[in-house]
Amino acid sequence: MQGRFITLEGPEGAGKTVLAKRLVAALERAGHSVVSTREPGGTRLGERLRAILLEHGEEAAPPVVPTADVLLFNAARAQLVGEVIRPALERGDMVVCARFTDSTLAYQGYGAGLPLNALRAVADVATGGLAPDLTILLDVPPEIGLGRKTGAGRNRFEASFDLAFHQRVRAGFLALAGAEPGRFRIIDSSRRIDAVGPEVVAAGLSIL
């Protein structure tokens, strides 16, 4: 593969969507062909699964069990890798993806308590062993991140899971980063987006 694969990870409200757009724009200004995508989503199947996975309210009851979350997220992931990410990397494009396998480890592993080894095995099947070249972890305390979204703008995880769950998720992301310091760059995303953006761009450009 000639391309490079960058993921943005982090708890709810970390600013992944906005900051991914800024990173993509910077990479394009540097002369690179860039594919921007997200999880779950990025394909027709993935976007349909996204609606199922993230909706909340009466239509989403009863609660989705964590194992079902794992399988649905990885179904969307398998389609995204096969349809979008691998072909782009093989063309030599840069790929920037908001969330990837680390989110499953953080949310369904550290957050919901499923075994990490089992989650890694499922993700390995879904991705064919594909791993990011760089993961930018946008770290924000859940008390701040959750406060950035209210009402109808909240997804199922923001609306239906308690603070303790989100604290475990954040701790999980930091544990994953600590175990792979060569792949991760941790950036404090509790600050204003204009302060965080340049650090994200610098981290992304550093792997070129």
Phi and psi restraints in degrees (value plus and minus 20) as a CYANA .aco file:
   2 GLN   PHI    -117.5   -77.5
   2 GLN   PSI     -45.1    -5.1
   3 GLY   PHI     -98.6   -58.6
   3 GLY   PSI     155.6   195.6
   4 ARG   PHI    -143.1  -103.1
   4 ARG   PSI     124.4   164.4
   5 PHE   PHI    -137.3   -97.3
   5 PHE   PSI      97.8   137.8
   6 ILE   PHI    -138.1   -98.1
   6 ILE   PSI     111.7   151.7
   7 THR   PHI    -137.6   -97.6
   7 THR   PSI     130.6   170.6
   8 LEU   PHI    -134.7   -94.7
   8 LEU   PSI     107.0   147.0
   9 GLU   PHI    -146.6  -106.6
   9 GLU   PSI     148.3   188.3
  10 GLY   PHI     130.8   170.8
  10 GLY   PSI     147.4   187.4
  11 PRO   PHI     -86.4   -46.4
  11 PRO   PSI     157.5   197.5
  12 GLU   PHI     -81.2   -41.2
  12 GLU   PSI     122.2   162.2
  13 GLY   PHI      56.1    96.1
  13 GLY   PSI      -3.1    36.9
  14 ALA   PHI    -102.1   -62.1
  14 ALA   PSI     -33.6     6.4
  15 GLY   PHI      72.9   112.9
  15 GLY   PSI       4.3    44.3
  16 LYS   PHI     -79.0   -39.0
  16 LYS   PSI     -63.9   -23.9
  17 THR   PHI     -84.6   -44.6
  17 THR   PSI     -68.9   -28.9
  18 VAL   PHI     -85.2   -45.2
  18 VAL   PSI     -64.1   -24.1
  19 LEU   PHI     -92.0   -52.0
  19 LEU   PSI     -51.7   -11.7
  20 ALA   PHI     -81.8   -41.8
  20 ALA   PSI     -60.8   -20.8
  21 LYS   PHI     -83.1   -43.1
  21 LYS   PSI     -59.5   -19.5
  22 ARG   PHI     -87.3   -47.3
  22 ARG   PSI     -58.8   -18.8
  23 LEU   PHI     -86.5   -46.5
  23 LEU   PSI     -63.3   -23.3
  24 VAL   PHI     -78.8   -38.8
  24 VAL   PSI     -65.6   -25.6
  25 ALA   PHI     -80.8   -40.8
  25 ALA   PSI     -60.9   -20.9
  26 ALA   PHI     -86.1   -46.1
  26 ALA   PSI     -61.2   -21.2
  27 LEU   PHI     -85.0   -45.0
  27 LEU   PSI     -59.0   -19.0
  28 GLU   PHI     -86.5   -46.5
  28 GLU   PSI     -59.2   -19.2
  29 ARG   PHI     -83.5   -43.5
  29 ARG   PSI     -48.7    -8.7
  30 ALA   PHI    -101.0   -61.0
  30 ALA   PSI     -18.1    21.9
  31 GLY   PHI      77.3   117.3
  31 GLY   PSI      -7.0    33.0
  32 HIS   PHI    -119.8   -79.8
  32 HIS   PSI     126.7   166.7
  33 SER   PHI    -102.7   -62.7
  33 SER   PSI     105.1   145.1
  34 VAL   PHI    -146.9  -106.9
  34 VAL   PSI     114.8   154.8
  35 VAL   PHI    -127.1   -87.1
  35 VAL   PSI     104.5   144.5
  36 SER   PHI    -128.7   -88.7
  36 SER   PSI     111.5   151.5
  37 THR   PHI    -168.8  -128.8
  37 THR   PSI    -196.9  -156.9
  38 ARG   PHI    -171.5  -131.5
  38 ARG   PSI     142.7   182.7
  39 GLU   PHI    -143.6  -103.6
  39 GLU   PSI     124.2   164.2
  40 PRO   PHI     -89.5   -49.5
  40 PRO   PSI     131.5   171.5
  41 GLY   PHI     118.3   158.3
  41 GLY   PSI    -178.7  -138.7
  42 GLY   PHI      64.5   104.5
  42 GLY   PSI     -31.5     8.5
  43 THR   PHI    -159.6  -119.6
  43 THR   PSI     149.2   189.2
  44 ARG   PHI     -80.3   -40.3
  44 ARG   PSI     -66.9   -26.9
  45 LEU   PHI     -83.6   -43.6
  45 LEU   PSI     -64.5   -24.5
  46 GLY   PHI     -81.3   -41.3
  46 GLY   PSI     -59.5   -19.5
  47 GLU   PHI     -89.3   -49.3
  47 GLU   PSI     -53.7   -13.7
  48 ARG   PHI     -88.8   -48.8
  48 ARG   PSI     -59.9   -19.9
  49 LEU   PHI     -88.1   -48.1
  49 LEU   PSI     -53.2   -13.2
  50 ARG   PHI     -78.7   -38.7
  50 ARG   PSI     -63.2   -23.2
  51 ALA   PHI     -81.3   -41.3
  51 ALA   PSI     -59.3   -19.3
  52 ILE   PHI     -88.7   -48.7
  52 ILE   PSI     -62.9   -22.9
  53 LEU   PHI     -94.0   -54.0
  53 LEU   PSI     -52.5   -12.5
  54 LEU   PHI    -126.1   -86.1
  54 LEU   PSI     -29.4    10.6
  55 GLU   PHI     -85.8   -45.8
  55 GLU   PSI     134.6   174.6
  56 HIS   PHI    -164.8  -124.8
  56 HIS   PSI     145.0   185.0
  57 GLY   PHI      93.4   133.4
  57 GLY   PSI    -187.9  -147.9
  58 GLU   PHI     -79.7   -39.7
  58 GLU   PSI     -54.2   -14.2
  59 GLU   PHI     -89.0   -49.0
  59 GLU   PSI     -36.1     3.9
  60 ALA   PHI    -117.1   -77.1
  60 ALA   PSI     -23.7    16.3
  61 ALA   PHI    -102.7   -62.7
  61 ALA   PSI     130.1   170.1
  62 PRO   PHI     -91.8   -51.8
  62 PRO   PSI     147.0   187.0
  63 PRO   PHI     -78.9   -38.9
  63 PRO   PSI     126.0   166.0
  64 VAL   PHI     -96.1   -56.1
  64 VAL   PSI     110.4   150.4
  65 VAL   PHI     -94.7   -54.7
  65 VAL   PSI     129.9   169.9
  66 PRO   PHI     -75.9   -35.9
  66 PRO   PSI     -57.7   -17.7
  67 THR   PHI     -85.0   -45.0
  67 THR   PSI     -58.0   -18.0
  68 ALA   PHI     -84.5   -44.5
  68 ALA   PSI     -60.6   -20.6
  69 ASP   PHI     -75.2   -35.2
  69 ASP   PSI     -67.8   -27.8
  70 VAL   PHI     -77.4   -37.4
  70 VAL   PSI     -67.2   -27.2
  71 LEU   PHI     -89.1   -49.1
  71 LEU   PSI     -58.8   -18.8
  72 LEU   PHI     -90.2   -50.2
  72 LEU   PSI     -64.0   -24.0
  73 PHE   PHI     -79.7   -39.7
  73 PHE   PSI     -60.7   -20.7
  74 ASN   PHI     -95.1   -55.1
  74 ASN   PSI     -46.7    -6.7
  75 ALA   PHI     -84.0   -44.0
  75 ALA   PSI     -66.3   -26.3
  76 ALA   PHI     -81.8   -41.8
  76 ALA   PSI     -59.9   -19.9
  77 ARG   PHI     -84.5   -44.5
  77 ARG   PSI     -63.4   -23.4
  78 ALA   PHI     -80.3   -40.3
  78 ALA   PSI     -62.7   -22.7
  79 GLN   PHI     -86.2   -46.2
  79 GLN   PSI     -60.7   -20.7
  80 LEU   PHI     -84.1   -44.1
  80 LEU   PSI     -64.3   -24.3
  81 VAL   PHI     -83.9   -43.9
  81 VAL   PSI     -66.9   -26.9
  82 GLY   PHI     -90.8   -50.8
  82 GLY   PSI     -55.4   -15.4
  83 GLU   PHI    -110.8   -70.8
  83 GLU   PSI     -53.3   -13.3
  84 VAL   PHI    -139.5   -99.5
  84 VAL   PSI     -76.4   -36.4
  85 ILE   PHI     -90.5   -50.5
  85 ILE   PSI     -73.7   -33.7
  86 ARG   PHI     -81.4   -41.4
  86 ARG   PSI     -65.8   -25.8
  87 PRO   PHI     -78.3   -38.3
  87 PRO   PSI     -58.5   -18.5
  88 ALA   PHI     -85.4   -45.4
  88 ALA   PSI     -64.7   -24.7
  89 LEU   PHI     -83.7   -43.7
  89 LEU   PSI     -57.6   -17.6
  90 GLU   PHI     -88.9   -48.9
  90 GLU   PSI     -46.5    -6.5
  91 ARG   PHI     -96.7   -56.7
  91 ARG   PSI     -33.0     7.0
  92 GLY   PHI      74.7   114.7
  92 GLY   PSI      -9.4    30.6
  93 ASP   PHI     -98.5   -58.5
  93 ASP   PSI     137.4   177.4
  94 MET   PHI    -101.9   -61.9
  94 MET   PSI     123.3   163.3
  95 VAL   PHI    -143.2  -103.2
  95 VAL   PSI     107.6   147.6
  96 VAL   PHI    -137.3   -97.3
  96 VAL   PSI     101.0   141.0
  97 CYS   PHI    -146.7  -106.7
  97 CYS   PSI     106.5   146.5
  98 ALA   PHI    -102.4   -62.4
  98 ALA   PSI      86.6   126.6
  99 ARG   PHI      60.4   100.4
  99 ARG   PSI     125.2   165.2
 100 PHE   PHI    -176.7  -136.7
 100 PHE   PSI    -165.4  -125.4
 101 THR   PHI     -84.0   -44.0
 101 THR   PSI     -48.3    -8.3
 102 ASP   PHI     -81.6   -41.6
 102 ASP   PSI     -50.0   -10.0
 103 SER   PHI     -84.5   -44.5
 103 SER   PSI     -59.3   -19.3
 104 THR   PHI     -83.8   -43.8
 104 THR   PSI     -61.9   -21.9
 105 LEU   PHI     -83.4   -43.4
 105 LEU   PSI     -61.4   -21.4
 106 ALA   PHI     -91.5   -51.5
 106 ALA   PSI     -65.9   -25.9
 107 TYR   PHI    -101.2   -61.2
 107 TYR   PSI     -75.8   -35.8
 108 GLN   PHI    -103.6   -63.6
 108 GLN   PSI     -41.9    -1.9
 109 GLY   PHI    -106.1   -66.1
 109 GLY   PSI     -98.1   -58.1
 110 TYR   PHI     -85.2   -45.2
 110 TYR   PSI     -58.0   -18.0
 111 GLY   PHI     -94.2   -54.2
 111 GLY   PSI     -72.3   -32.3
 112 ALA   PHI    -116.3   -76.3
 112 ALA   PSI     -30.8     9.2
 113 GLY   PHI      70.5   110.5
 113 GLY   PSI      -7.0    33.0
 114 LEU   PHI     -96.6   -56.6
 114 LEU   PSI     132.6   172.6
 115 PRO   PHI     -84.2   -44.2
 115 PRO   PSI     109.8   149.8
 116 LEU   PHI     -83.5   -43.5
 116 LEU   PSI     -58.8   -18.8
 117 ASN   PHI     -82.4   -42.4
 117 ASN   PSI     -59.5   -19.5
 118 ALA   PHI     -86.9   -46.9
 118 ALA   PSI     -60.6   -20.6
 119 LEU   PHI     -84.5   -44.5
 119 LEU   PSI     -60.1   -20.1
 120 ARG   PHI     -84.0   -44.0
 120 ARG   PSI     -58.3   -18.3
 121 ALA   PHI     -84.8   -44.8
 121 ALA   PSI     -63.6   -23.6
 122 VAL   PHI     -84.0   -44.0
 122 VAL   PSI     -64.4   -24.4
 123 ALA   PHI     -83.9   -43.9
 123 ALA   PSI     -54.8   -14.8
 124 ASP   PHI     -85.2   -45.2
 124 ASP   PSI     -58.2   -18.2
 125 VAL   PHI     -84.8   -44.8
 125 VAL   PSI     -65.3   -25.3
 126 ALA   PHI     -84.6   -44.6
 126 ALA   PSI     -56.3   -16.3
 127 THR   PHI    -121.7   -81.7
 127 THR   PSI     -28.1    11.9
 128 GLY   PHI      45.3    85.3
 128 GLY   PSI       6.0    46.0
 129 GLY   PHI      65.1   105.1
 129 GLY   PSI     -13.1    26.9
 130 LEU   PHI     -88.1   -48.1
 130 LEU   PSI     112.2   152.2
 131 ALA   PHI    -149.5  -109.5
 131 ALA   PSI     129.3   169.3
 132 PRO   PHI     -86.3   -46.3
 132 PRO   PSI     130.2   170.2
 133 ASP   PHI     -95.7   -55.7
 133 ASP   PSI     -51.1   -11.1
 134 LEU   PHI    -167.0  -127.0
 134 LEU   PSI     115.4   155.4
 135 THR   PHI    -142.2  -102.2
 135 THR   PSI     100.2   140.2
 136 ILE   PHI    -115.0   -75.0
 136 ILE   PSI      91.7   131.7
 137 LEU   PHI    -113.3   -73.3
 137 LEU   PSI      92.5   132.5
 138 LEU   PHI    -109.4   -69.4
 138 LEU   PSI      80.2   120.2
 139 ASP   PHI    -111.4   -71.4
 139 ASP   PSI     107.6   147.6
 140 VAL   PHI    -166.8  -126.8
 140 VAL   PSI     115.7   155.7
 141 PRO   PHI     -80.1   -40.1
 141 PRO   PSI     120.0   160.0
 142 PRO   PHI     -80.7   -40.7
 142 PRO   PSI     -48.3    -8.3
 143 GLU   PHI     -81.3   -41.3
 143 GLU   PSI     -52.1   -12.1
 144 ILE   PHI    -104.6   -64.6
 144 ILE   PSI     -69.4   -29.4
 145 GLY   PHI     -80.7   -40.7
 145 GLY   PSI     -65.4   -25.4
 146 LEU   PHI     -86.4   -46.4
 146 LEU   PSI     -49.9    -9.9
 147 GLY   PHI     -91.5   -51.5
 147 GLY   PSI     -32.1     7.9
 148 ARG   PHI    -101.4   -61.4
 148 ARG   PSI     -32.4     7.6
 149 LYS   PHI    -147.4  -107.4
 149 LYS   PSI     116.3   156.3
 150 THR   PHI    -157.5  -117.5
 150 THR   PSI     139.9   179.9
 151 GLY   PHI      37.3    77.3
 151 GLY   PSI    -152.9  -112.9
 152 ALA   PHI     -87.1   -47.1
 152 ALA   PSI     -36.4     3.6
 153 GLY   PHI     -97.0   -57.0
 153 GLY   PSI     -26.9    13.1
 154 ARG   PHI    -107.3   -67.3
 154 ARG   PSI     122.6   162.6
 155 ASN   PHI    -110.7   -70.7
 155 ASN   PSI    -197.1  -157.1
 156 ARG   PHI     -81.0   -41.0
 156 ARG   PSI     -59.0   -19.0
 157 PHE   PHI     -90.6   -50.6
 157 PHE   PSI     -54.5   -14.5
 158 GLU   PHI     -93.0   -53.0
 158 GLU   PSI     -55.0   -15.0
 159 ALA   PHI    -108.9   -68.9
 159 ALA   PSI     -47.7    -7.7
 160 SER   PHI    -132.8   -92.8
 160 SER   PSI     -28.3    11.7
 161 PHE   PHI    -131.0   -91.0
 161 PHE   PSI     121.3   161.3
 162 ASP   PHI     -99.1   -59.1
 162 ASP   PSI     152.5   192.5
 163 LEU   PHI     -80.2   -40.2
 163 LEU   PSI     -58.3   -18.3
 164 ALA   PHI     -80.8   -40.8
 164 ALA   PSI     -59.0   -19.0
 165 PHE   PHI     -80.1   -40.1
 165 PHE   PSI     -67.9   -27.9
 166 HIS   PHI     -88.2   -48.2
 166 HIS   PSI     -49.5    -9.5
 167 GLN   PHI     -87.8   -47.8
 167 GLN   PSI     -58.0   -18.0
 168 ARG   PHI     -86.4   -46.4
 168 ARG   PSI     -58.0   -18.0
 169 VAL   PHI     -81.8   -41.8
 169 VAL   PSI     -67.5   -27.5
 170 ARG   PHI     -80.5   -40.5
 170 ARG   PSI     -65.5   -25.5
 171 ALA   PHI     -80.6   -40.6
 171 ALA   PSI     -55.4   -15.4
 172 GLY   PHI     -84.9   -44.9
 172 GLY   PSI     -65.4   -25.4
 173 PHE   PHI     -78.6   -38.6
 173 PHE   PSI     -64.4   -24.4
 174 LEU   PHI     -86.0   -46.0
 174 LEU   PSI     -55.3   -15.3
 175 ALA   PHI     -86.1   -46.1
 175 ALA   PSI     -61.9   -21.9
 176 LEU   PHI     -82.3   -42.3
 176 LEU   PSI     -62.0   -22.0
 177 ALA   PHI     -85.2   -45.2
 177 ALA   PSI     -58.9   -18.9
 178 GLY   PHI     -85.3   -45.3
 178 GLY   PSI     -49.4    -9.4
 179 ALA   PHI    -100.6   -60.6
 179 ALA   PSI     -40.1    -0.1
 180 GLU   PHI    -154.1  -114.1
 180 GLU   PSI      46.0    86.0
 181 PRO   PHI     -83.9   -43.9
 181 PRO   PSI     -43.0    -3.0
 182 GLY   PHI     -91.2   -51.2
 182 GLY   PSI     -46.6    -6.6
 183 ARG   PHI    -114.6   -74.6
 183 ARG   PSI     -52.9   -12.9
 184 PHE   PHI    -112.9   -72.9
 184 PHE   PSI     126.2   166.2
 185 ARG   PHI    -144.7  -104.7
 185 ARG   PSI      99.9   139.9
 186 ILE   PHI    -114.1   -74.1
 186 ILE   PSI     107.4   147.4
 187 ILE   PHI    -147.1  -107.1
 187 ILE   PSI     111.6   151.6
 188 ASP   PHI     -90.6   -50.6
 188 ASP   PSI      90.4   130.4
 189 SER   PHI    -124.1   -84.1
 189 SER   PSI      -1.9    38.1
 190 SER   PHI    -101.4   -61.4
 190 SER   PSI     -28.9    11.1
 191 ARG   PHI    -107.7   -67.7
 191 ARG   PSI     156.9   196.9
 192 ARG   PHI     -80.2   -40.2
 192 ARG   PSI     127.8   167.8
 193 ILE   PHI     -79.9   -39.9
 193 ILE   PSI     -53.2   -13.2
 194 ASP   PHI     -91.1   -51.1
 194 ASP   PSI     -40.5    -0.5
 195 ALA   PHI    -104.6   -64.6
 195 ALA   PSI     -51.7   -11.7
 196 VAL   PHI    -100.1   -60.1
 196 VAL   PSI     -57.8   -17.8
 197 GLY   PHI     -70.9   -30.9
 197 GLY   PSI     -71.1   -31.1
 198 PRO   PHI     -80.1   -40.1
 198 PRO   PSI     -53.2   -13.2
 199 GLU   PHI     -90.4   -50.4
 199 GLU   PSI     -56.7   -16.7
 200 VAL   PHI     -85.4   -45.4
 200 VAL   PSI     -65.5   -25.5
 201 VAL   PHI     -81.1   -41.1
 201 VAL   PSI     -64.8   -24.8
 202 ALA   PHI     -81.8   -41.8
 202 ALA   PSI     -60.1   -20.1
 203 ALA   PHI     -84.3   -44.3
 203 ALA   PSI     -62.7   -22.7
 204 GLY   PHI     -85.6   -45.6
 204 GLY   PSI     -61.3   -21.3
 205 LEU   PHI     -91.1   -51.1
 205 LEU   PSI     -39.2     0.8
 206 SER   PHI     -89.2   -49.2
 206 SER   PSI     -39.3     0.7
 207 ILE   PHI    -112.6   -72.6
 207 ILE   PSI     -21.6    18.4
